[in-house]
């Protein structure tokens, strides 16, 4: 996002003090991740924003799929494997273990809203101190 913000700032049709970002699902994770490091973004909206990608994927998988993943089934999720440029579902899931917002909450300086989720669903952005979440 930094190159996008760099592009927007000098434009005469952009108020550089009012740049926001919106992301849905994994894009919500990307928006929150970006907000932790790109402080020229002044507001962010994460619609069904994922807090911990690995946890969200594992929680969404039925038990037989988890068992296949744990056994090293190479054909489990070709789209996830293609997206992450890996050869196996196990490699794909290992990469997602790093994709979490835990520890970055305090680095987010802008207002951030999270929409979606049910009850204690930790795969969705949780309430964080000093941040708005709806």
Secondary structure as UniProt FT lines:
FT   HELIX           2..9
FT   TURN            12..13
FT   HELIX           16..18
FT   STRAND          19..24
FT   HELIX           26..37
FT   TURN            39..40
FT   STRAND          41..47
FT   HELIX           53..60
FT   HELIX           63..70
FT   TURN            71..72
FT   TURN            74..75
FT   HELIX           78..84
FT   HELIX           89..96
FT   TURN            97..98
FT   TURN            102..104
FT   HELIX           105..107
FT   STRAND          111..115
FT   TURN            119..120
FT   TURN            122..123
FT   TURN            129..130
//
